[in-house]
Amino acid sequence: MNRFLRLSPHCSLKRLEKPYIYDIKNDELYEIDDKAEDFIKRCDGVTPLNPPFTKGGRGGLSDEEFVNFCLKENLLEIVENPLSSLVPRPSPLAPRPSPTPSLRYLELQLTARCNLSCRHCYLGKPKNIELNFDSVRKILKEFEDIQGLRLIISGGEPMLYSSFWEFNNILPDYKFRKVLLTSGWFLGTEEALKLNVNEVQVSLDGLEDGHDTLRGKGSFKRAITAMKYVKEAGTDLSAATMVHQYNLNDFQKMAELLKSYNVREWGIDVPLQTGNLKSAKDFIVSPEKGGEYLKFAYGGSYHGGSEGYVCGRHICTIMPSGKVCKCGFYEDRPLGNIEEGLRNCWERNYHMPLKDLQCHDCIYIEECQGGCRFRAETPTSPDPVMCALYKKAKT
């Protein structure tokens, strides 16, 4: 009996340093070999793939075992009555593989506009600057072409981007995960239902007093309401928190609150002393104190170092000005401008090996991966926050 298979609609083949299947919906990356990649390319829903299968070649699995694994993980689906005119074929791989190292995660700062003036914001005061929509459309295509995995949509407040809903409407055209970073201020029930993103990350910087002290009166209630609407819309929800002097007693109750909303990821960091924080020193916590609270964080979407390199190995940022930077903290040292092409800018990036750090012989170096290079005193110095975190873990 003929068997007709196709790649599940929420999955995509990616050619990074190696071939992968990327489950966009669940944010899972599955490494495969070249033989498996060729097999997946033939799973178009109209070409019969008949047993018996040959033995060996799919990472130690037989063809049949490989297919069964993919079906179990919902990476492939069976087409019962294939009709070539009705069954869509999977999107083809881009003609060029990714650069090396691959650019997997792209933070896209659509706008520098914001309705808040958060005391810790590293970008400083809001500005009336934003990316041209035609440029944004080009960026999305370039990111897909170089096999990008996750688009991180930020600002400013991204929902204040003048073409936000036009931008939202074209997002389904691209085969990567879309994550919206927002304060939640403009996210009502109608907006949550209209969003074409896989995940919404809401900033939650304490319970009501702590959060509002940092972000402004009424912002906590807006954030909580937005979280409720995101969950009701069936979209994945995550949260981001900055450690500051006015939320240190909130973390245990915040953990319980986020658990009640089934938050998939909780990112926690200690803000850097730049931007607005320079004039809000009463919010600053020491690295030793702040590092203690990173233990509350959970989730797997860490964008730091990898494969023996420091942070930024697979991520960069596009600023509202069009500058392409290794991250938003390095706007004064851009890799180039988006008009030069995303790939061209990315390939100028220098990736520092962990072995070049002063702390390269630390027993935690592979876990810590050098922490934040901007926060370190010099390019090769240890990150004091990460040192505090792992020193605490040791004791």
C-alpha positions as CSV (number, residue, x, y, z in Angstrom):
1,M,0.0,0.0,0.0
2,N,1.3,3.4,-0.9
3,R,2.2,5.8,1.9
4,F,2.1,9.6,1.2
5,L,3.9,11.8,3.6
6,R,4.6,15.5,3.9
7,L,6.3,17.8,6.3
8,S,3.9,19.1,8.9
9,P,2.8,22.7,8.2
10,H,4.3,24.0,11.5
11,C,7.8,22.5,10.6
12,S,10.5,23.6,8.2
13,L,13.7,22.2,6.8
14,K,16.7,24.3,7.8
15,R,20.2,24.1,6.5
16,L,22.4,25.6,9.3
17,E,25.9,24.2,10.0
18,K,24.1,20.8,9.6
19,P,20.6,20.0,8.3
20,Y,17.7,20.2,10.8
21,I,14.0,20.0,11.0
22,Y,12.7,22.9,12.9
23,D,9.4,22.6,14.8
24,I,8.3,26.2,14.8
25,K,5.2,25.7,16.9
26,N,7.1,23.9,19.8
27,D,10.4,25.7,19.2
28,E,12.3,22.4,18.9
29,L,15.3,21.8,16.6
30,Y,16.0,18.2,15.3
31,E,19.4,17.4,13.8
32,I,19.2,15.1,10.9
33,D,21.8,13.7,8.4
34,D,22.1,14.4,4.7
35,K,20.3,11.2,3.8
36,A,17.4,12.1,6.0
37,E,17.3,15.6,4.5
38,D,17.0,14.1,1.0
39,F,14.2,11.8,2.3
40,I,12.3,14.7,3.8
41,K,12.5,16.7,0.6
42,R,10.6,13.9,-1.1
43,C,7.8,14.0,1.5
44,D,5.7,16.3,-0.6
45,G,2.3,14.6,0.0
46,V,1.9,13.4,-3.6
47,T,5.0,11.1,-4.1
48,P,4.4,7.6,-2.9
49,L,7.0,6.3,-0.4
50,N,6.5,2.5,-0.2
51,P,7.8,0.0,2.3
52,P,9.9,-2.0,2.8
53,F,12.3,0.7,3.9
54,T,16.1,0.3,3.7
55,K,18.1,-0.2,6.9
56,G,20.5,2.4,8.5
57,G,21.3,6.0,7.7
58,R,19.0,8.2,9.8
59,G,21.2,8.8,12.7
60,G,21.4,5.0,13.4
61,L,17.6,4.5,12.7
62,S,16.2,2.5,9.8
63,D,14.0,4.4,7.4
64,E,10.9,3.0,9.0
65,E,12.1,3.9,12.5
66,F,12.9,7.4,11.3
67,V,9.5,7.8,9.7
68,N,7.7,6.5,12.8
69,F,9.8,8.9,15.0
70,C,8.8,11.9,12.8
71,L,5.2,10.9,12.9
72,K,5.2,10.5,16.7
73,E,6.9,13.9,17.0
74,N,4.3,15.4,14.5
75,L,7.1,16.4,12.2
76,L,5.6,14.5,9.3
77,E,1.9,13.8,8.5
78,I,0.2,11.2,6.5
79,V,-1.8,12.3,3.5
80,E,-4.7,9.9,3.1
81,N,-6.0,11.0,-0.3
82,P,-3.3,13.0,-2.1
83,L,-4.4,15.3,-4.9
84,S,-1.5,17.2,-6.4
85,S,-3.6,20.2,-7.2
86,L,-4.9,20.4,-3.6
87,V,-2.0,19.3,-1.4
88,P,0.5,22.1,-0.8
89,R,4.1,21.2,-1.1
90,P,6.6,22.1,1.7
91,S,8.5,25.3,1.2
92,P,11.8,24.5,-0.5
93,L,15.1,25.1,1.2
94,A,16.8,28.4,0.4
95,P,19.3,28.1,-2.4
96,R,22.1,29.1,-0.1
97,P,22.8,27.5,3.2
98,S,23.2,29.7,6.3
99,P,26.4,31.6,7.0
100,T,28.9,30.0,9.4
101,P,28.2,30.5,12.3
102,S,24.5,30.6,11.5
103,L,22.3,33.6,12.4
104,R,19.5,31.8,14.1
105,Y,17.9,34.5,16.2
106,L,17.2,38.1,15.0
107,E,16.0,40.8,17.3
108,L,14.1,43.3,15.2
109,Q,13.6,46.6,16.9
110,L,10.7,48.0,14.8
111,T,10.5,51.4,16.5
112,A,12.1,53.5,19.2
113,R,8.7,54.9,20.2
114,C,7.4,54.0,23.6
115,N,4.6,55.2,25.9
116,L,6.6,54.4,29.0
117,S,9.8,55.7,30.4
118,C,11.1,52.8,32.3
119,R,13.7,53.7,34.8
120,H,16.1,50.9,33.7
121,C,15.7,51.1,29.9
122,Y,19.2,50.8,28.3
123,L,17.9,52.6,25.2
124,G,17.2,55.8,27.1
125,K,14.3,58.2,26.3
126,P,11.9,57.2,23.6
127,K,12.5,58.6,20.1
128,N,10.4,59.1,17.0
129,I,12.4,56.7,14.9
130,E,11.3,53.5,13.1
131,L,12.2,51.2,10.3
132,N,10.6,51.7,6.9
133,F,8.0,49.0,6.2
134,D,9.6,48.1,2.9
135,S,12.9,47.6,4.7
136,V,11.2,45.3,7.2
137,R,9.7,43.2,4.5
138,K,13.1,42.8,2.9
139,I,14.6,41.9,6.3
140,L,12.0,39.1,6.9
141,K,12.9,37.6,3.5
142,E,16.6,37.8,4.1
143,F,16.3,36.2,7.5
144,E,14.2,33.3,6.0
145,D,16.7,32.9,3.2
146,I,19.7,32.5,5.6
147,Q,17.7,29.9,7.5
148,G,16.7,31.9,10.5
149,L,14.8,30.2,13.4
150,R,13.4,32.9,15.7
151,L,12.4,36.5,15.0
152,I,12.3,38.5,18.2
153,I,10.0,41.5,17.6
154,S,10.8,44.4,19.9
155,G,11.2,48.2,20.3
156,G,10.6,50.6,22.0
157,E,7.1,49.3,22.2
158,P,6.7,47.3,19.0
159,M,2.9,47.8,19.0
160,L,3.5,51.5,18.5
161,Y,5.2,50.8,15.1
162,S,3.1,52.8,12.6
163,S,2.8,49.8,10.3
164,F,2.4,47.2,13.0
165,W,-0.8,45.6,11.8
166,E,0.5,45.5,8.2
167,F,3.6,43.9,9.5
168,N,1.5,41.4,11.5
169,N,-0.5,40.5,8.4
170,I,2.6,39.3,6.5
171,L,4.2,37.3,9.3
172,P,2.4,34.0,8.3
173,D,4.3,34.1,5.0
174,Y,7.6,33.2,6.7
175,K,8.9,29.9,8.1
176,F,10.4,30.9,11.4
177,R,9.1,31.4,14.9
178,K,7.8,34.9,15.8
179,V,8.1,36.2,19.4
180,L,6.6,39.6,20.3
181,L,8.2,41.4,23.2
182,T,5.8,43.9,24.8
183,S,4.8,45.8,28.0
184,G,1.2,44.6,27.3
185,W,-0.1,48.1,27.5
186,F,-1.8,48.0,24.0
187,L,-2.7,44.3,24.0
188,G,-6.5,43.9,24.5
189,T,-8.6,40.8,23.8
190,E,-9.2,41.8,20.2
191,E,-5.5,42.5,19.5
192,A,-4.4,39.2,21.1
193,L,-6.7,37.3,18.8
194,K,-5.4,39.1,15.7
195,L,-1.7,38.5,16.4
196,N,0.1,36.3,14.0
197,V,2.9,35.3,16.4
198,N,3.8,32.1,18.1
199,E,4.7,33.6,21.4
200,V,4.2,36.8,23.4
201,Q,6.7,37.8,26.0
202,V,5.3,40.3,28.6
203,S,7.6,42.3,30.8
204,L,6.8,41.8,34.5
205,D,9.2,43.5,36.8
206,G,7.7,42.7,40.2
207,L,4.3,42.7,41.8
208,E,2.2,45.8,41.5
209,D,4.3,48.2,43.6
210,G,7.6,47.0,42.3
211,H,6.6,46.9,38.7
212,D,4.8,50.3,38.7
213,T,7.8,51.9,40.5
214,L,10.0,50.9,37.6
215,R,7.6,51.3,34.7
216,G,4.9,53.7,35.8
217,K,1.5,53.7,37.5
218,G,-1.1,51.3,36.0
219,S,1.5,49.3,34.0
220,F,1.2,46.2,36.2
221,K,-2.5,45.8,35.7
222,R,-2.1,46.3,32.0
223,A,0.6,43.6,31.9
224,I,-1.5,41.1,33.9
225,T,-4.5,41.8,31.7
226,A,-2.4,41.3,28.6
227,M,-1.2,37.9,29.9
228,K,-4.8,36.8,30.4
229,Y,-5.7,37.8,26.9
230,V,-2.7,36.0,25.4
231,K,-3.6,32.8,27.2
232,E,-7.2,33.0,26.1
233,A,-6.1,33.5,22.5
234,G,-4.1,30.2,22.7
235,T,-0.8,31.8,22.1
236,D,2.4,30.8,24.0
237,L,3.2,33.1,26.9
238,S,6.5,34.0,28.4
239,A,7.7,36.7,30.8
240,A,10.8,38.8,31.3
241,T,11.9,40.4,34.6
242,M,14.7,42.8,35.6
243,V,16.0,42.6,39.1
244,H,15.9,45.9,40.9
245,Q,15.8,47.2,44.5
246,Y,12.0,47.4,44.6
247,N,11.2,43.9,43.6
248,L,13.6,41.8,45.6
249,N,10.9,40.5,47.9
250,D,8.5,39.7,45.0
251,F,10.1,36.7,43.3
252,Q,8.5,33.8,45.1
253,K,5.0,35.2,44.7
254,M,5.9,36.1,41.1
255,A,6.9,32.5,40.5
256,E,3.5,31.3,41.8
257,L,1.7,33.9,39.6
258,L,3.5,33.0,36.4
259,K,2.9,29.3,37.1
260,S,-0.8,30.0,37.4
261,Y,-0.7,31.5,33.8
262,N,1.3,28.4,32.6
263,V,4.1,30.7,31.4
264,R,6.5,28.6,29.2
265,E,9.6,30.7,29.9
266,W,10.7,33.2,32.5
267,G,13.8,35.2,31.6
268,I,15.5,37.1,34.4
269,D,18.4,39.5,34.2
270,V,20.2,42.3,36.1
271,P,19.9,45.6,34.2
272,L,23.1,47.2,32.9
273,Q,24.1,50.6,34.2
274,T,23.5,52.5,31.0
275,G,20.6,54.5,29.5
276,N,18.0,55.6,31.9
277,L,19.5,53.6,34.8
278,K,22.4,56.1,34.9
279,S,20.1,58.6,36.5
280,A,18.1,56.1,38.6
281,K,20.8,54.7,40.8
282,D,18.4,53.8,43.6
283,F,17.1,50.9,41.4
284,I,20.6,49.4,41.0
285,V,21.4,46.1,42.8
286,S,24.9,44.8,43.1
287,P,26.0,41.9,40.9
288,E,26.3,39.8,44.1
289,K,22.8,40.5,45.1
290,G,21.2,40.4,41.7
291,G,22.9,37.2,40.7
292,E,21.0,35.4,43.5
293,Y,17.6,35.9,41.7
294,L,18.6,34.4,38.3
295,K,17.9,31.0,39.9
296,F,14.2,31.6,39.5
297,A,14.5,31.8,35.6
298,Y,13.4,28.8,33.5
299,G,12.8,27.9,29.9
300,G,15.0,27.0,26.9
301,S,15.2,30.0,24.6
302,Y,18.6,31.3,25.8
303,H,20.4,33.3,23.1
304,G,23.8,33.3,24.6
305,G,27.1,31.6,23.6
306,S,27.5,28.1,22.2
307,E,30.0,25.7,20.8
308,G,33.0,27.2,22.8
309,Y,32.1,30.9,22.1
310,V,30.8,33.8,24.2
311,C,27.4,35.3,24.0
312,G,26.1,36.4,20.6
313,R,27.2,33.3,18.6
314,H,23.9,33.0,16.8
315,I,22.0,36.3,17.3
316,C,22.1,40.0,16.3
317,T,19.9,43.1,16.5
318,I,18.5,45.5,13.9
319,M,17.9,48.9,15.5
320,P,15.1,51.3,14.4
321,S,17.8,53.3,12.7
322,G,18.7,50.4,10.4
323,K,22.0,49.7,12.1
324,V,22.8,46.0,12.4
325,C,24.6,45.3,15.8
326,K,25.8,42.3,17.6
327,C,23.2,43.3,20.2
328,G,21.3,46.5,21.2
329,F,24.0,47.5,23.6
330,Y,26.5,47.9,20.8
331,E,24.6,50.5,18.7
332,D,27.7,52.7,18.7
333,R,29.7,49.9,17.1
334,P,27.5,48.6,14.3
335,L,28.3,45.8,11.9
336,G,26.8,47.9,9.2
337,N,23.4,49.0,7.9
338,I,20.6,46.8,6.8
339,E,20.7,48.4,3.4
340,E,24.0,46.5,2.9
341,G,22.2,43.2,3.4
342,L,21.7,41.1,6.6
343,R,24.1,38.4,5.5
344,N,26.9,40.8,4.7
345,C,26.6,42.6,8.0
346,W,26.4,39.3,10.0
347,E,29.6,38.0,8.4
348,R,31.5,41.0,9.7
349,N,30.8,39.9,13.3
350,Y,33.7,38.7,15.4
351,H,32.9,35.7,17.6
352,M,35.2,35.5,20.7
353,P,36.2,32.0,21.8
354,L,35.7,31.2,25.5
355,K,39.4,30.3,25.7
356,D,40.3,34.0,25.2
357,L,38.5,35.0,28.4
358,Q,40.4,35.6,31.6
359,C,38.2,33.1,33.3
360,H,38.5,30.4,30.6
361,D,39.7,27.9,33.2
362,C,36.7,28.3,35.5
363,I,34.9,25.1,36.2
364,Y,31.6,26.8,35.3
365,I,32.8,28.3,32.0
366,E,30.8,25.9,29.8
367,E,27.6,26.6,31.7
368,C,28.1,30.3,32.1
369,Q,29.6,30.8,28.6
370,G,31.1,34.1,29.7
371,G,27.9,35.8,30.5
372,C,27.3,39.3,29.1
373,R,30.3,40.9,27.4
374,F,28.9,44.4,27.7
375,R,28.5,44.1,31.4
376,A,32.1,42.8,31.9
377,E,34.6,45.4,32.8
378,T,36.7,44.6,29.7
379,P,36.1,42.5,26.6
380,T,37.8,39.5,28.3
381,S,36.8,40.1,31.9
382,P,34.4,37.9,33.8
383,D,30.7,38.9,34.0
384,P,30.2,39.7,37.7
385,V,26.6,38.8,37.7
386,M,27.3,35.3,36.4
387,C,30.1,34.9,38.8
388,A,27.8,35.7,41.6
389,L,25.2,33.2,40.3
390,Y,27.6,30.3,40.1
391,K,29.4,31.1,43.3
392,K,26.1,31.0,45.1
393,A,25.3,27.7,43.4
394,K,28.6,26.3,44.5
395,T,27.9,27.1,48.2
